[in-house]
Amino acid sequence: MNTLYFSPGSCALASHIALAESGLPYEIRKVDFGANEQRSEAYLKINPKGRVPALVTEHGVVTETVAILAYIAQLAPAAKLAPLDDPFQFARMQAFNAYMSSTVHVAHAHGRRGYRWADQESSIQDMKNKLPQSMRDCFRLIEDGMLEGPYVLGEQYSVADAYLFVVSGWLKSDGVDIAEFPRVQAHYQKMRERPAVQKAIADEKAA
């Protein structure tokens, strides 16, 4: 049994969607950030980074969204969640996911967790002010070249689509209208129709 630790509204939803698509047995456990549970002794034993997602498997714990998504895809090859038989396409998928993790997610975090990078309130406010432009710049690159359509890799669905869906859902709170990016918006709407996406969202609300 795989156990996914998540927090509502976090990037862990991408891993949850991948699990729901995979057909693998799994359960979810909520980490209450409001109660600072991510810093608790019990959770730090699972993920010393104090963040989500964390996937507990029979082999050990996997952390970081990019790694978890690839792990799920490889663990359930029949679900076809990644181009496992094409090294180049697999690398393209990983490049997209790495960009989401290392650039887009970090830009988003500057609007909420500026204390990770600065101490002065004026510096933190500058990061918040910069957020809409930063996210627009990221999504312009995705819109104009990284999203082939209808899915990230073209006709083939992959775990990269789950990641893009989750981060696209943050745009409104970042002060950006998703309608500025028609192809991204179409992708977001298409993803919302997938049963696995609906299940993951519903299960997290009920947890």
N, C-alpha and C positions, 0 to 999 in steps of 0.2 A: 504493500500500500504506500502510495506517495502522499505526503502531507504538505500542502502549500500554506505558508504563513503569509498573510496579506493584511493590508490596511485599506479601508474604503477610500476610493479616489486616487489611489497610488498606481504606479506602473505595474504593480503585481497583477492587475487585471489582465494584462497581456498574457502572462503565464497561465492564469486561470482559464482564459479563453482557449489557449493551446491545449491544456489538459482536457477541457470539455470537448474539443474537436478530436482528441487522440483516441478515445475509447478506452484509455487506461483507467484502472481503479484509482481513485484519489479522494482525499478529504481536504477541507479547508479549515484553517484556524485563524481567527481574527486577532490582530495585534492592535491594542487600543493605544494609539498615539496620544490621545487626549489625557490618558492616565500615565503617559510616559512608559508604557509597558515595553517599548522597544529597548529601553535602557535597564530593564529588570535583569537580575542575575540569571533567572531561568531562560529568558530569551537570548541573552548574550552568550549563553552556552551553546545555543543553536547557531546564532550568527553574531560573532563578536563585533561586526560592523554596526550593529544596532539599527539595521534597515531592513526593508522588505523589497522584493520577495526573498524567501528562503524555501527551498524545496528539500524536504527530508525524504531520502530514498533508502532502499535496502542496502545501498552501498555507502551511504554517507550523505552529507548535506551539500547541495549545490546552491550557490548564491550568484547574483548578478543576472539581470533579465536576459542579456545576450546568451549567456551560457545555459540558462534554464530552457530557453526556447529551443536552442539547438539540441539539447539533451532530450527533450520531449519528442522532437521530430525524429531523432534517431532511435529512440526507444519504441516508437510506434510507426514503423515504416509503411505499414498498410494504410495508414491515414493520409499519407502523401502530404505532409505538412512542410516539406522541404525537398528541393531537387537533389536527393541523396545520390543519385546515379550520375550527376553532372558536376564535377568539382568546380568548374568555372561559375556555373549558376549558383552553386552553394556559396561560393566566395562572395558573389554579388549580394546574396541575401544577408550574409554576415556583415558585409560592408555597410549595407543599409541599416541593419540593427545596431551596429557600432556607432554610426552617425547619430541615430536616435538617442543612444545612451550617452555618448561622450560630448555631444554638441547641443542637440535640441533639448534634452532633459536638463542639462546643466543651465542652459539659457532660461528655461522655465523656473528652475530653482533659485535663480538670482532674484526673482520677484517675491520669493517667500522665505528664503533661508539665506539672505545676504550675510547673516552673522557668520556663516562659514568662511567668508572671504574678507570680511572687514569688521572693524569694531566701531568706527565713528558712524553716528546716525546719518550724517550727511552723505557718507559713502554708500550706505545701505539704501538711502532714498534715491541716489543716483542710479543704482542698479534697478530699482523698481521702475524708475522713469524710463529706463532704457528697454525694459522688457518687451513692450509691444513691437518696437523696431527689430529687436533681436529675433523674436519669433517670426515676424514677417519675413525677415531675411532667410531664416531657416526654411520656412515653408515655400518661399518663392523658388528655392533650389529644388525642393521636392516636387513642386507643381510642374516646373519647367523641364525637369530632366530625370529625376530619380524614380518617379511613379510612372511606370509604363502604361498601366491601365488595361483592364479594369482593376487588376491587382498590382502590387508592387513589381512583381516579376513578369507581368503581362497576363496571359490567360491562366497561369498556374497560381492557385492560392498557396500561401505559405505562412509560417509563423510571423514573418515580417508584417503581414497585413494586420495581425492582432496588435502589434506594437504601434503601427501607424494609427490605427483606430483609437487607441487609448490616448496617445499624445494629441491627436487632432481634437479630441474631446476637451482638452485643456485650453484651447485657443480662446474661447469666449471669456474665461476667467482671466486670461492674459491680456485682454483688451483688444482682441483681434477677431474680426468677423470671418468665419470660415468661408463665407460666400465670396471672399476675395480670391479664393482658390477653387475654381469650379471642379477641377479633376479630383482634388482632395475631398471636396464636399460630396461628390458622387461616390467616391470610395467609402466615405464615412456612412453614408446612407445605405449603401449596399451591404456593408458589414453589419449594420443594425438589424438587417433582415435574417442574418444567419442564426439558426437555432442555438448554436453553441454560445454565441455572443449574448443572446437573450437569457440563456440559462445562467451564465457566469454572472451577469449583472443582477439577476434576480436572487441568486444564491448569496451574493455578497450583501445585498440589502437585508436578507433574512438572517444572516449570521449574527 
